[in-house]
Amino acid sequence: MKRTWSKRTAAVHGGARRSQYGELSEALFLTQGFDYPSAGAAEARFIEAGPDEFIYARYGNPTVAMFEDRLAAIEGAEAAFAAASGMAAVNGALMASVKSGERVVAARALFGSCLYILEEILPRFGVEVAFVDGTDLDQWRAAVTPGTRAVFFETVSNPTLEVIDTAAVAEIAHAAGATVIVDNVFATPVFSRAVEQGADLVVYSTTKHVDGQGRCLGGAILGPRDVVRGPVETYMKHTGGAISPFNAWVMLKGLETLDLRVRAQAASARAIAEALAGDGHLARVIYPGLPGHPQHALFPEGGTVLSVELAGGKDAAFAMLDRLDIWKISNNLGDAKSIATHPATTTHQRLSDARKAELGIGPGLVRLSVGLEDPDDLIADLKSALTGL
Ligand SMILES: *Cc1c(COP(=O)(O)O)cnc(C)c1O
């Protein structure tokens, strides 16, 4: 009999479907369509498809289903719908949850594209959106008025690594009857406790740690089966946000090594944060895994990303970036390769200066996504880039 698996076992075996060949490594079903045994079988499947019956890859595909079921098993969610990208997942989770005349409350520290959906798209369709400082529970209490349909936040914000108290916000939201939708990228499925903390829909960009080697875009929406296989699937399958079976296969295989990679990257991130703390060129080292972080208790594992603020502002940040050797200047994160990003001029460029200041995205801020290289080499590279600034 199948017992409940731990995350690590689910990551290797969860969701496996075998063909008649009994292949050990999961098969890549690179097919859009499926051949029905009869016209009557086609009709029956369009009325209701069974768990191993597929219609069209925009709706589902065996490789995609393996990825969805494995990720759901790791996360401890009942079901998942895989999406073409993290943004397709964020958009799908929100659009499937709210309608005209309803209210959404969101934390203001958001990834630029998430902000675009909340600030520009939803209001176009008559959805009222209010923003709060996500770390201030009084602001949530005041903003989540009766009739609020959903709350949305990044559990750990990009790039300033504020950690939101998911359980406390969920309690406030649920008391008002609102659905809790979280973007959980920085927590990763490895360290996530989102479902037990009360998140109703958990969204990932699997482009990040799940692929983990910078190859494919992907995303997922996880939650209760009746919601994911209900309004979420209906919205996603008719609006075309499906993941490609090839990308789903890359992600599925990525899940097998996710735990090892994320734990190694987080251990290196901690070592780097400790090595940089107190460096005179840096005004701040932000890492939730350090005891001095204001929300350390909410995310002691810390994750794989830290941010540093150069005392010398943009010039110093650019000079440091340009002197790095191993660290690549790019904007992905969760990758095996360590990546340094200047958010103010790239990922968060479109925010106004006032908004950047409000979110703490100063000109000296550099986000460091820690990869799988030797942490001593990564520290030496950073120290040598800082020396002489
Ligand atoms: C990258 C990212 C996204 C968007 O994911 P894509 O796969 O690039 O579409 C959304 N939210 C957060 C927090 C991210 O880091």
The ligand as an SDF file (V2000), in Angstrom:
LIG
                    3D

 15 15  0  0  0  0  0  0  0  0999 V2000
   10.3670   35.2390  -12.1150 C   0  0  0  0  0  0  0  0  0  0  0  0
    9.2330   35.5450  -11.2470 C   0  0  0  0  0  0  0  0  0  0  0  0
    7.9280   35.5730  -11.7770 C   0  0  0  0  0  0  0  0  0  0  0  0
    7.6450   35.3760  -13.2440 C   0  0  0  0  0  0  0  0  0  0  0  0
    8.0060   34.1180  -13.7040 O   0  0  0  0  0  0  0  0  0  0  0  0
    8.2940   33.8250  -15.2710 P   0  0  0  0  0  0  0  0  0  0  0  0
    8.4910   32.3540  -15.3020 O   0  0  0  0  0  0  0  0  0  0  0  0
    9.4810   34.6250  -15.6500 O   0  0  0  0  0  0  0  0  0  0  0  0
    7.0740   34.2660  -16.0170 O   0  0  0  0  0  0  0  0  0  0  0  0
    6.8910   35.8600  -10.9150 C   0  0  0  0  0  0  0  0  0  0  0  0
    7.1130   36.0810   -9.6010 N   0  0  0  0  0  0  0  0  0  0  0  0
    8.3530   36.0440   -9.0640 C   0  0  0  0  0  0  0  0  0  0  0  0
    8.5270   36.2970   -7.6040 C   0  0  0  0  0  0  0  0  0  0  0  0
    9.4460   35.7650   -9.8680 C   0  0  0  0  0  0  0  0  0  0  0  0
   10.6750   35.7320   -9.3320 O   0  0  0  0  0  0  0  0  0  0  0  0
  1  2  1  0
  2  3  1  0
  2 14  2  0
  3  4  1  0
  3 10  2  0
  4  5  1  0
  5  6  1  0
  6  7  2  0
  6  8  1  0
  6  9  1  0
 10 11  1  0
 11 12  2  0
 12 13  1  0
 12 14  1  0
 14 15  1  0
M  END
$$$$
